[in-house]
Amino acid sequence: MCIGAPVQVIESHGFTARCRGRNGEEEINMMLVGPQPEGTWLVNFLGSARDVLTEEEARRINEAMDELAALVAASGG
């Protein structure tokens, strides 16, 4: 299953940014959202930022993803 996950910009380099999220640190393409300052939360889908999030939105998405992972683990998947 492919879904977007929140990441936070830790270094901005114009149209790429070093971000940290559920899967550790990764380089993200920023062409769709434009350059963003450090600390900005984004939706990362397949290595590209798709939208800018508030901190609250990122927290809620991460909580939902944690719950989904717990359900999958409990079902043996």
Jmol script that loads the backbone (N, CA, C; Angstrom):
load data "model"
ATOM      1  N   MET A   1       0.849  -1.168   0.000  1.00  0.00           N
ATOM      2  CA  MET A   1       0.000   0.000   0.000  1.00  0.00           C
ATOM      3  C   MET A   1       0.896   1.234   0.000  1.00  0.00           C
ATOM      4  N   CYS A   2       0.597   2.185  -0.858  1.00  0.00           N
ATOM      5  CA  CYS A   2       1.338   3.445  -0.915  1.00  0.00           C
ATOM      6  C   CYS A   2       0.444   4.570  -0.421  1.00  0.00           C
ATOM      7  N   ILE A   3       0.887   5.227   0.623  1.00  0.00           N
ATOM      8  CA  ILE A   3       0.177   6.394   1.124  1.00  0.00           C
ATOM      9  C   ILE A   3       1.193   7.467   1.487  1.00  0.00           C
ATOM     10  N   GLY A   4       0.752   8.707   1.452  1.00  0.00           N
ATOM     11  CA  GLY A   4       1.627   9.805   1.830  1.00  0.00           C
ATOM     12  C   GLY A   4       1.828   9.824   3.333  1.00  0.00           C
ATOM     13  N   ALA A   5       3.005  10.236   3.753  1.00  0.00           N
ATOM     14  CA  ALA A   5       3.325  10.297   5.183  1.00  0.00           C
ATOM     15  C   ALA A   5       3.946  11.652   5.506  1.00  0.00           C
ATOM     16  N   PRO A   6       3.666  12.166   6.707  1.00  0.00           N
ATOM     17  CA  PRO A   6       4.247  13.443   7.097  1.00  0.00           C
ATOM     18  C   PRO A   6       5.761  13.361   7.294  1.00  0.00           C
ATOM     19  N   VAL A   7       6.437  14.398   6.833  1.00  0.00           N
ATOM     20  CA  VAL A   7       7.859  14.574   7.076  1.00  0.00           C
ATOM     21  C   VAL A   7       8.090  16.041   7.434  1.00  0.00           C
ATOM     22  N   GLN A   8       9.175  16.307   8.160  1.00  0.00           N
ATOM     23  CA  GLN A   8       9.499  17.672   8.538  1.00  0.00           C
ATOM     24  C   GLN A   8      10.824  18.075   7.910  1.00  0.00           C
ATOM     25  N   VAL A   9      10.842  19.255   7.309  1.00  0.00           N
ATOM     26  CA  VAL A   9      12.048  19.771   6.664  1.00  0.00           C
ATOM     27  C   VAL A   9      13.105  20.044   7.733  1.00  0.00           C
ATOM     28  N   ILE A  10      14.302  19.465   7.536  1.00  0.00           N
ATOM     29  CA  ILE A  10      15.408  19.752   8.449  1.00  0.00           C
ATOM     30  C   ILE A  10      16.501  20.555   7.754  1.00  0.00           C
ATOM     31  N   GLU A  11      16.562  20.491   6.417  1.00  0.00           N
ATOM     32  CA  GLU A  11      17.484  21.307   5.614  1.00  0.00           C
ATOM     33  C   GLU A  11      16.809  21.580   4.286  1.00  0.00           C
ATOM     34  N   SER A  12      16.721  22.839   3.917  1.00  0.00           N
ATOM     35  CA  SER A  12      16.105  23.203   2.649  1.00  0.00           C
ATOM     36  C   SER A  12      17.185  23.557   1.640  1.00  0.00           C
ATOM     37  N   HIS A  13      17.046  23.020   0.429  1.00  0.00           N
ATOM     38  CA  HIS A  13      18.017  23.272  -0.646  1.00  0.00           C
ATOM     39  C   HIS A  13      17.273  23.681  -1.917  1.00  0.00           C
ATOM     40  N   GLY A  14      16.370  24.622  -1.820  1.00  0.00           N
ATOM     41  CA  GLY A  14      15.592  25.053  -2.984  1.00  0.00           C
ATOM     42  C   GLY A  14      14.535  24.028  -3.333  1.00  0.00           C
ATOM     43  N   PHE A  15      14.736  23.340  -4.437  1.00  0.00           N
ATOM     44  CA  PHE A  15      13.718  22.385  -4.869  1.00  0.00           C
ATOM     45  C   PHE A  15      13.968  20.950  -4.410  1.00  0.00           C
ATOM     46  N   THR A  16      14.876  20.796  -3.435  1.00  0.00           N
ATOM     47  CA  THR A  16      14.999  19.545  -2.691  1.00  0.00           C
ATOM     48  C   THR A  16      15.136  19.927  -1.222  1.00  0.00           C
ATOM     49  N   ALA A  17      14.822  18.980  -0.368  1.00  0.00           N
ATOM     50  CA  ALA A  17      14.964  19.232   1.074  1.00  0.00           C
ATOM     51  C   ALA A  17      15.279  17.926   1.770  1.00  0.00           C
ATOM     52  N   ARG A  18      16.105  18.002   2.785  1.00  0.00           N
ATOM     53  CA  ARG A  18      16.374  16.861   3.665  1.00  0.00           C
ATOM     54  C   ARG A  18      15.271  16.896   4.709  1.00  0.00           C
ATOM     55  N   CYS A  19      14.548  15.780   4.833  1.00  0.00           N
ATOM     56  CA  CYS A  19      13.404  15.724   5.736  1.00  0.00           C
ATOM     57  C   CYS A  19      13.509  14.518   6.654  1.00  0.00           C
ATOM     58  N   ARG A  20      12.813  14.598   7.779  1.00  0.00           N
ATOM     59  CA  ARG A  20      12.776  13.497   8.741  1.00  0.00           C
ATOM     60  C   ARG A  20      11.320  13.130   8.972  1.00  0.00           C
ATOM     61  N   GLY A  21      11.066  11.817   8.939  1.00  0.00           N
ATOM     62  CA  GLY A  21       9.709  11.319   9.164  1.00  0.00           C
ATOM     63  C   GLY A  21       9.732   9.908   9.704  1.00  0.00           C
ATOM     64  N   ARG A  22       8.664   9.186   9.490  1.00  0.00           N
ATOM     65  CA  ARG A  22       8.491   7.833  10.001  1.00  0.00           C
ATOM     66  C   ARG A  22       9.595   6.887   9.540  1.00  0.00           C
ATOM     67  N   ASN A  23      10.153   7.137   8.372  1.00  0.00           N
ATOM     68  CA  ASN A  23      11.164   6.251   7.800  1.00  0.00           C
ATOM     69  C   ASN A  23      12.568   6.816   7.917  1.00  0.00           C
ATOM     70  N   GLY A  24      12.778   7.716   8.877  1.00  0.00           N
ATOM     71  CA  GLY A  24      14.091   8.319   9.059  1.00  0.00           C
ATOM     72  C   GLY A  24      14.262   9.537   8.168  1.00  0.00           C
ATOM     73  N   GLU A  25      15.501   9.815   7.785  1.00  0.00           N
ATOM     74  CA  GLU A  25      15.800  10.974   6.959  1.00  0.00           C
ATOM     75  C   GLU A  25      15.834  10.578   5.492  1.00  0.00           C
ATOM     76  N   GLU A  26      15.346  11.489   4.644  1.00  0.00           N
ATOM     77  CA  GLU A  26      15.400  11.260   3.205  1.00  0.00           C
ATOM     78  C   GLU A  26      15.369  12.585   2.454  1.00  0.00           C
ATOM     79  N   GLU A  27      15.872  12.547   1.243  1.00  0.00           N
ATOM     80  CA  GLU A  27      15.865  13.709   0.357  1.00  0.00           C
ATOM     81  C   GLU A  27      14.523  13.728  -0.376  1.00  0.00           C
ATOM     82  N   ILE A  28      13.835  14.869  -0.318  1.00  0.00           N
ATOM     83  CA  ILE A  28      12.493  14.989  -0.883  1.00  0.00           C
ATOM     84  C   ILE A  28      12.506  16.023  -2.004  1.00  0.00           C
ATOM     85  N   ASN A  29      11.831  15.709  -3.099  1.00  0.00           N
ATOM     86  CA  ASN A  29      11.648  16.635  -4.208  1.00  0.00           C
ATOM     87  C   ASN A  29      10.580  17.652  -3.820  1.00  0.00           C
ATOM     88  N   MET A  30      10.880  18.945  -3.971  1.00  0.00           N
ATOM     89  CA  MET A  30       9.972  20.017  -3.539  1.00  0.00           C
ATOM     90  C   MET A  30       9.311  20.749  -4.710  1.00  0.00           C
ATOM     91  N   MET A  31       9.401  20.213  -5.912  1.00  0.00           N
ATOM     92  CA  MET A  31       8.903  20.911  -7.096  1.00  0.00           C
ATOM     93  C   MET A  31       7.404  21.243  -7.018  1.00  0.00           C
ATOM     94  N   LEU A  32       6.593  20.409  -6.397  1.00  0.00           N
ATOM     95  CA  LEU A  32       5.148  20.659  -6.353  1.00  0.00           C
ATOM     96  C   LEU A  32       4.734  21.692  -5.317  1.00  0.00           C
ATOM     97  N   VAL A  33       5.509  21.850  -4.249  1.00  0.00           N
ATOM     98  CA  VAL A  33       5.135  22.794  -3.184  1.00  0.00           C
ATOM     99  C   VAL A  33       6.066  23.997  -3.111  1.00  0.00           C
ATOM    100  N   GLY A  34       7.174  23.946  -3.824  1.00  0.00           N
ATOM    101  CA  GLY A  34       8.138  25.038  -3.793  1.00  0.00           C
ATOM    102  C   GLY A  34       9.024  24.952  -2.567  1.00  0.00           C
ATOM    103  N   PRO A  35      10.066  25.759  -2.531  1.00  0.00           N
ATOM    104  CA  PRO A  35      10.977  25.763  -1.380  1.00  0.00           C
ATOM    105  C   PRO A  35      10.223  26.082  -0.095  1.00  0.00           C
ATOM    106  N   GLN A  36      10.570  25.384   0.977  1.00  0.00           N
ATOM    107  CA  GLN A  36       9.927  25.573   2.277  1.00  0.00           C
ATOM    108  C   GLN A  36      11.009  25.728   3.345  1.00  0.00           C
ATOM    109  N   PRO A  37      10.738  26.529   4.365  1.00  0.00           N
ATOM    110  CA  PRO A  37      11.736  26.722   5.422  1.00  0.00           C
ATOM    111  C   PRO A  37      11.865  25.500   6.330  1.00  0.00           C
ATOM    112  N   GLU A  38      12.988  25.426   7.020  1.00  0.00           N
ATOM    113  CA  GLU A  38      13.198  24.359   8.004  1.00  0.00           C
ATOM    114  C   GLU A  38      12.069  24.383   9.019  1.00  0.00           C
ATOM    115  N   GLY A  39      11.643  23.184   9.432  1.00  0.00           N
ATOM    116  CA  GLY A  39      10.565  23.063  10.400  1.00  0.00           C
ATOM    117  C   GLY A  39       9.197  22.847   9.769  1.00  0.00           C
ATOM    118  N   THR A  40       9.069  23.095   8.471  1.00  0.00           N
ATOM    119  CA  THR A  40       7.793  22.917   7.780  1.00  0.00           C
ATOM    120  C   THR A  40       7.443  21.439   7.688  1.00  0.00           C
ATOM    121  N   TRP A  41       6.171  21.129   7.905  1.00  0.00           N
ATOM    122  CA  TRP A  41       5.663  19.765   7.751  1.00  0.00           C
ATOM    123  C   TRP A  41       5.081  19.608   6.355  1.00  0.00           C
ATOM    124  N   LEU A  42       5.347  18.442   5.735  1.00  0.00           N
ATOM    125  CA  LEU A  42       4.906  18.144   4.377  1.00  0.00           C
ATOM    126  C   LEU A  42       4.313  16.748   4.305  1.00  0.00           C
ATOM    127  N   VAL A  43       3.499  16.513   3.277  1.00  0.00           N
ATOM    128  CA  VAL A  43       3.091  15.147   2.941  1.00  0.00           C
ATOM    129  C   VAL A  43       4.085  14.644   1.904  1.00  0.00           C
ATOM    130  N   ASN A  44       4.769  13.548   2.201  1.00  0.00           N
ATOM    131  CA  ASN A  44       5.713  12.919   1.288  1.00  0.00           C
ATOM    132  C   ASN A  44       5.047  11.701   0.662  1.00  0.00           C
ATOM    133  N   PHE A  45       5.006  11.687  -0.674  1.00  0.00           N
ATOM    134  CA  PHE A  45       4.485  10.524  -1.385  1.00  0.00           C
ATOM    135  C   PHE A  45       5.493  10.150  -2.455  1.00  0.00           C
ATOM    136  N   LEU A  46       6.090   8.981  -2.304  1.00  0.00           N
ATOM    137  CA  LEU A  46       7.064   8.459  -3.260  1.00  0.00           C
ATOM    138  C   LEU A  46       8.203   9.443  -3.534  1.00  0.00           C
ATOM    139  N   GLY A  47       8.696  10.086  -2.474  1.00  0.00           N
ATOM    140  CA  GLY A  47       9.856  10.949  -2.588  1.00  0.00           C
ATOM    141  C   GLY A  47       9.583  12.372  -3.025  1.00  0.00           C
ATOM    142  N   SER A  48       8.304  12.742  -3.140  1.00  0.00           N
ATOM    143  CA  SER A  48       7.950  14.111  -3.517  1.00  0.00           C
ATOM    144  C   SER A  48       6.998  14.712  -2.498  1.00  0.00           C
ATOM    145  N   ALA A  49       7.245  15.971  -2.141  1.00  0.00           N
ATOM    146  CA  ALA A  49       6.321  16.686  -1.259  1.00  0.00           C
ATOM    147  C   ALA A  49       5.067  16.999  -2.064  1.00  0.00           C
ATOM    148  N   ARG A  50       3.903  16.632  -1.522  1.00  0.00           N
ATOM    149  CA  ARG A  50       2.646  16.844  -2.243  1.00  0.00           C
ATOM    150  C   ARG A  50       1.813  17.969  -1.662  1.00  0.00           C
ATOM    151  N   ASP A  51       2.031  18.303  -0.378  1.00  0.00           N
ATOM    152  CA  ASP A  51       1.242  19.347   0.271  1.00  0.00           C
ATOM    153  C   ASP A  51       1.978  19.809   1.524  1.00  0.00           C
ATOM    154  N   VAL A  52       1.694  21.028   1.941  1.00  0.00           N
ATOM    155  CA  VAL A  52       2.224  21.576   3.186  1.00  0.00           C
ATOM    156  C   VAL A  52       1.184  21.341   4.276  1.00  0.00           C
ATOM    157  N   LEU A  53       1.633  20.888   5.443  1.00  0.00           N
ATOM    158  CA  LEU A  53       0.753  20.583   6.570  1.00  0.00           C
ATOM    159  C   LEU A  53       1.022  21.509   7.742  1.00  0.00           C
ATOM    160  N   THR A  54       0.011  21.655   8.598  1.00  0.00           N
ATOM    161  CA  THR A  54       0.255  22.278   9.896  1.00  0.00           C
ATOM    162  C   THR A  54       0.838  21.201  10.805  1.00  0.00           C
ATOM    163  N   GLU A  55       1.426  21.616  11.903  1.00  0.00           N
ATOM    164  CA  GLU A  55       1.964  20.645  12.862  1.00  0.00           C
ATOM    165  C   GLU A  55       0.845  19.740  13.389  1.00  0.00           C
ATOM    166  N   GLU A  56      -0.332  20.310  13.612  1.00  0.00           N
ATOM    167  CA  GLU A  56      -1.486  19.537  14.100  1.00  0.00           C
ATOM    168  C   GLU A  56      -1.914  18.487  13.076  1.00  0.00           C
ATOM    169  N   GLU A  57      -1.960  18.853  11.805  1.00  0.00           N
ATOM    170  CA  GLU A  57      -2.330  17.887  10.759  1.00  0.00           C
ATOM    171  C   GLU A  57      -1.320  16.750  10.702  1.00  0.00           C
ATOM    172  N   ALA A  58      -0.037  17.082  10.787  1.00  0.00           N
ATOM    173  CA  ALA A  58       1.006  16.052  10.760  1.00  0.00           C
ATOM    174  C   ALA A  58       0.860  15.109  11.951  1.00  0.00           C
ATOM    175  N   ARG A  59       0.593  15.665  13.125  1.00  0.00           N
ATOM    176  CA  ARG A  59       0.417  14.837  14.327  1.00  0.00           C
ATOM    177  C   ARG A  59      -0.767  13.897  14.160  1.00  0.00           C
ATOM    178  N   ARG A  60      -1.878  14.405  13.662  1.00  0.00           N
ATOM    179  CA  ARG A  60      -3.079  13.573  13.501  1.00  0.00           C
ATOM    180  C   ARG A  60      -2.866  12.463  12.470  1.00  0.00           C
ATOM    181  N   ILE A  61      -2.196  12.777  11.377  1.00  0.00           N
ATOM    182  CA  ILE A  61      -1.907  11.756  10.367  1.00  0.00           C
ATOM    183  C   ILE A  61      -0.989  10.686  10.948  1.00  0.00           C
ATOM    184  N   ASN A  62       0.056  11.094  11.677  1.00  0.00           N
ATOM    185  CA  ASN A  62       0.964  10.119  12.291  1.00  0.00           C
ATOM    186  C   ASN A  62       0.233   9.233  13.293  1.00  0.00           C
ATOM    187  N   GLU A  63      -0.670   9.804  14.075  1.00  0.00           N
ATOM    188  CA  GLU A  63      -1.456   9.003  15.022  1.00  0.00           C
ATOM    189  C   GLU A  63      -2.315   7.986  14.284  1.00  0.00           C
ATOM    190  N   ALA A  64      -2.960   8.401  13.199  1.00  0.00           N
ATOM    191  CA  ALA A  64      -3.790   7.484  12.414  1.00  0.00           C
ATOM    192  C   ALA A  64      -2.938   6.372  11.809  1.00  0.00           C
ATOM    193  N   MET A  65      -1.743   6.712  11.334  1.00  0.00           N
ATOM    194  CA  MET A  65      -0.854   5.701  10.769  1.00  0.00           C
ATOM    195  C   MET A  65      -0.370   4.724  11.841  1.00  0.00           C
ATOM    196  N   ASP A  66      -0.134   5.221  13.059  1.00  0.00           N
ATOM    197  CA  ASP A  66       0.235   4.342  14.175  1.00  0.00           C
ATOM    198  C   ASP A  66      -0.892   3.361  14.482  1.00  0.00           C
ATOM    199  N   GLU A  67      -2.121   3.865  14.498  1.00  0.00           N
ATOM    200  CA  GLU A  67      -3.280   2.994  14.767  1.00  0.00           C
ATOM    201  C   GLU A  67      -3.446   1.953  13.675  1.00  0.00           C
ATOM    202  N   LEU A  68      -3.279   2.352  12.426  1.00  0.00           N
ATOM    203  CA  LEU A  68      -3.378   1.416  11.312  1.00  0.00           C
ATOM    204  C   LEU A  68      -2.300   0.330  11.422  1.00  0.00           C
ATOM    205  N   ALA A  69      -1.077   0.724  11.728  1.00  0.00           N
ATOM    206  CA  ALA A  69       0.004  -0.248  11.883  1.00  0.00           C
ATOM    207  C   ALA A  69      -0.293  -1.228  13.009  1.00  0.00           C
ATOM    208  N   ALA A  70      -0.875  -0.742  14.107  1.00  0.00           N
ATOM    209  CA  ALA A  70      -1.221  -1.614  15.238  1.00  0.00           C
ATOM    210  C   ALA A  70      -2.308  -2.611  14.824  1.00  0.00           C
ATOM    211  N   LEU A  71      -3.288  -2.165  14.050  1.00  0.00           N
ATOM    212  CA  LEU A  71      -4.352  -3.070  13.574  1.00  0.00           C
ATOM    213  C   LEU A  71      -3.789  -4.137  12.655  1.00  0.00           C
ATOM    214  N   VAL A  72      -2.913  -3.740  11.755  1.00  0.00           N
ATOM    215  CA  VAL A  72      -2.290  -4.707  10.842  1.00  0.00           C
ATOM    216  C   VAL A  72      -1.473  -5.727  11.630  1.00  0.00           C
ATOM    217  N   ALA A  73      -0.705  -5.259  12.599  1.00  0.00           N
ATOM    218  CA  ALA A  73       0.118  -6.160  13.408  1.00  0.00           C
ATOM    219  C   ALA A  73      -0.759  -7.119  14.214  1.00  0.00           C
ATOM    220  N   ALA A  74      -1.863  -6.620  14.749  1.00  0.00           N
ATOM    221  CA  ALA A  74      -2.753  -7.458  15.557  1.00  0.00           C
ATOM    222  C   ALA A  74      -3.456  -8.531  14.711  1.00  0.00           C
ATOM    223  N   SER A  75      -3.641  -8.247  13.414  1.00  0.00           N
ATOM    224  CA  SER A  75      -4.314  -9.204  12.554  1.00  0.00           C
ATOM    225  C   SER A  75      -3.348 -10.214  11.946  1.00  0.00           C
ATOM    226  N   GLY A  76      -2.070 -10.071  12.290  1.00  0.00           N
ATOM    227  CA  GLY A  76      -1.068 -11.012  11.794  1.00  0.00           C
ATOM    228  C   GLY A  76      -0.499 -10.618  10.446  1.00  0.00           C
ATOM    229  N   GLY A  77      -0.840  -9.410   9.973  1.00  0.00           N
ATOM    230  CA  GLY A  77      -0.370  -8.969   8.648  1.00  0.00           C
ATOM    231  C   GLY A  77       0.882  -8.286   8.758  1.00  0.00           C
TER     232      GLY A  77
END
end "model"
wireframe off; spacefill off
backbone 0.3
color backbone group
